[in-house]
Amino acid sequence: MTGRYLGKTVAVTGAADGMGRAIALAFAREGAAVLACDVNEDGLAATQALLETGPGSIDTMIADVRDEGAIAAFAVRAAAPTGALDVMVCNAAVKGDWAPLAEQPREQLDLVIDINLKGTVLCMKHALRHMIPARSGVIINLASVQSFRVGFPGAAFYAASKAAVVALTRAAALENGQFGIRAVGIAPGPIDTPMLRSSGGDWPPPIINDVPLGRIGTVDDIAKAALWLASDESGYISGATLPIDGGWLAP
Ligand SMILES: NC(=O)c1ccc[n+]([C@@H]2O[C@H](COP(=O)([O-])OP(=O)(O)OC[C@H]3O[C@@H](n4cnc5c(N)ncnc54)[C@H](O)[C@@H]3O)[C@@H](O)[C@H]2O)c1
């Protein structure tokens, strides 16, 4: 721990489990005042309980990324400790039920697009409302390897939502670079989280055979990248989405 995020505020959505939890803990362990939101109250409490004393903190808020009023309040509260919002991590998403496109019910389309795409838009929008006046800030969007390659039949809506997240990241970078704001994406490969484990079947999942590094990724693989992407060490990176996938996209 270096305390490199002391005095910084960080908002993380979907932080009750998986990568969001790891990202919230990583920033807090580096000194940040983190506000973590999710729809899962027990999971949020567990995230908070995992933080050792200091140097940073994790505050929690029940908020659904589909609810614009809640997300506006989330951004206000995240900025409250210092008056500025330094980092917004748009992480909350659902996998949806995977099925052939011709058999997918309309409800699944709405669910996946409302959370993964529209929810990300709302979090970006309300983060920018704090970052633009401050002329500073970093938005980190969680995309997917499926933004670039639909590797699994049945995942059309999920892949489409995640491809849109890459486009949103580029658009935000283009519009807001003039204000000193960066927007970057992370495209995880298979990472050991409840989302991947809920896919069913054998563990480890067969996709491991297509990962050149030969292992499933960990939430810490992603959290470490988030710390770097939000820092000045990556200060000339904007608009890009970085695959963190053990090489899965390489072939
Ligand atoms: N796990 C993987 O292999 C993988 C691969 C590629 C991309 N991703 C992406 O990485 C991110 C994190 O995934 P994960 O595997 O940690 O997922 P996860 O399912 O383990 O955790 C997601 C969290 O988001 C929360 N959430 C869901 N809907 C919400 C809503 N409407 N409002 C607020 N919170 C909500 C859930 O309660 C949960 O705590 C997601 O954007 C996901 O699409 C995951």
Ligand as a Chemical Component Dictionary entry (heavy atoms), coordinates in Angstrom:
data_LIG
# 
_chem_comp.id                   LIG 
_chem_comp.type                 NON-POLYMER 
_chem_comp.pdbx_formal_charge   0 
_chem_comp.three_letter_code    LIG 
# 
loop_
_chem_comp_atom.comp_id 
_chem_comp_atom.atom_id 
_chem_comp_atom.alt_atom_id 
_chem_comp_atom.type_symbol 
_chem_comp_atom.charge 
_chem_comp_atom.model_Cartn_x 
_chem_comp_atom.model_Cartn_y 
_chem_comp_atom.model_Cartn_z 
_chem_comp_atom.pdbx_ordinal 
LIG N1  N1  N 0  -16.771 -12.272 -14.493 1  
LIG C1  C1  C 0  -16.399 -12.256 -15.746 2  
LIG O1  O1  O 0  -15.850 -13.234 -16.230 3  
LIG C2  C2  C 0  -16.601 -11.003 -16.587 4  
LIG C3  C3  C 0  -16.061 -11.015 -17.887 5  
LIG C4  C4  C 0  -16.184 -9.878  -18.673 6  
LIG C5  C5  C 0  -16.801 -8.745  -18.170 7  
LIG N2  N2  N 1  -17.337 -8.757  -16.920 8  
LIG C6  C6  C 0  -17.941 -7.501  -16.449 9  
LIG O2  O2  O 0  -17.243 -7.071  -15.279 10 
LIG C7  C7  C 0  -18.143 -6.382  -14.408 11 
LIG C8  C8  C 0  -18.154 -7.047  -13.065 12 
LIG O3  O3  O 0  -18.620 -8.386  -13.228 13 
LIG P1  P1  P 0  -18.606 -9.470  -12.073 14 
LIG O4  O4  O 0  -18.211 -10.738 -12.708 15 
LIG O5  O5  O -1 -17.872 -8.968  -10.886 16 
LIG O6  O6  O 0  -20.182 -9.528  -11.780 17 
LIG P2  P2  P 0  -20.982 -10.011 -10.484 18 
LIG O7  O7  O 0  -22.297 -10.507 -10.968 19 
LIG O8  O8  O 0  -20.154 -10.919 -9.679  20 
LIG O9  O9  O 0  -21.181 -8.631  -9.712  21 
LIG C9  C9  C 0  -21.968 -7.606  -10.297 22 
LIG C10 C10 C 0  -22.555 -6.747  -9.199  23 
LIG O10 O10 O 0  -23.427 -5.788  -9.840  24 
LIG C11 C11 C 0  -24.594 -5.689  -9.054  25 
LIG N3  N3  N 0  -25.725 -5.208  -9.852  26 
LIG C12 C12 C 0  -26.454 -5.899  -10.773 27 
LIG N4  N4  N 0  -27.447 -5.151  -11.244 28 
LIG C13 C13 C 0  -27.354 -3.955  -10.617 29 
LIG C14 C14 C 0  -28.108 -2.755  -10.706 30 
LIG N5  N5  N 0  -29.177 -2.654  -11.509 31 
LIG N6  N6  N 0  -27.737 -1.690  -9.951  32 
LIG C15 C15 C 0  -26.662 -1.791  -9.104  33 
LIG N7  N7  N 0  -25.922 -2.910  -8.992  34 
LIG C16 C16 C 0  -26.265 -3.974  -9.731  35 
LIG C17 C17 C 0  -24.831 -7.090  -8.511  36 
LIG O11 O11 O 0  -25.691 -7.077  -7.382  37 
LIG C18 C18 C 0  -23.409 -7.538  -8.203  38 
LIG O12 O12 O 0  -23.028 -7.209  -6.884  39 
LIG C19 C19 C 0  -19.498 -6.400  -15.119 40 
LIG O13 O13 O 0  -19.644 -5.198  -15.839 41 
LIG C20 C20 C 0  -19.393 -7.586  -16.052 42 
LIG O14 O14 O 0  -20.276 -7.485  -17.139 43 
LIG C21 C21 C 0  -17.284 -9.871  -16.139 44 
# 
loop_
_chem_comp_bond.comp_id 
_chem_comp_bond.atom_id_1 
_chem_comp_bond.atom_id_2 
_chem_comp_bond.value_order 
_chem_comp_bond.pdbx_ordinal 
LIG N1  C1  SING 1  
LIG C1  O1  DOUB 2  
LIG C1  C2  SING 3  
LIG C2  C3  SING 4  
LIG C2  C21 DOUB 5  
LIG C3  C4  DOUB 6  
LIG C4  C5  SING 7  
LIG C5  N2  DOUB 8  
LIG N2  C6  SING 9  
LIG N2  C21 SING 10 
LIG C6  O2  SING 11 
LIG C6  C20 SING 12 
LIG O2  C7  SING 13 
LIG C7  C8  SING 14 
LIG C7  C19 SING 15 
LIG C8  O3  SING 16 
LIG O3  P1  SING 17 
LIG P1  O4  DOUB 18 
LIG P1  O5  SING 19 
LIG P1  O6  SING 20 
LIG O6  P2  SING 21 
LIG P2  O7  DOUB 22 
LIG P2  O8  SING 23 
LIG P2  O9  SING 24 
LIG O9  C9  SING 25 
LIG C9  C10 SING 26 
LIG C10 O10 SING 27 
LIG C10 C18 SING 28 
LIG O10 C11 SING 29 
LIG C11 N3  SING 30 
LIG C11 C17 SING 31 
LIG N3  C12 SING 32 
LIG N3  C16 SING 33 
LIG C12 N4  DOUB 34 
LIG N4  C13 SING 35 
LIG C13 C14 SING 36 
LIG C13 C16 DOUB 37 
LIG C14 N5  SING 38 
LIG C14 N6  DOUB 39 
LIG N6  C15 SING 40 
LIG C15 N7  DOUB 41 
LIG N7  C16 SING 42 
LIG C17 O11 SING 43 
LIG C17 C18 SING 44 
LIG C18 O12 SING 45 
LIG C19 O13 SING 46 
LIG C19 C20 SING 47 
LIG C20 O14 SING 48 
# 
